[in-house]
Amino acid sequence: MKTKAVMMVAAAVALIGISGVAIAQRDPAYAAARAEGLVGEQPDGYLGIVGAATPALRTLVNSINIQRKAAYTQKAQASGATVEQMAFTSGCNLIAQTASGEKYKTPEGVWKTRTAAAPERAPACV
């Protein structure tokens, strides 16, 4: 039963990851903030601000995170998982999908810049 739930969550998150990334890539402000290292992926599945936040950057990140939470909530209801499980699994995938030069937060809470090596992720990430 547990394996089935994990597989359902993983499949749903794959769909969220694709749609969430596609939506975010349409926003030039998001793309610029990501390229400049002003924002990064967090283990909890939400976008974080790296360093000082301007009001415009805070608004951008809040908007994206609201969209992500709505997607996590919808997928959690459909799969029988919790919103937190969906967000965590998505965070694992989004960090794994970062490109070299992009920021991500380690499980210890430290912002790092992605290199060619695999990013540091929580041991529970599959």
Summary of the structure (lengths in Angstrom):
residues: 126
radius of gyration: 14.1
end to end distance: 17.4
largest distance: 45.6
contacts: 370
relative contact order: 0.19
helix: 56%
strand: 10%
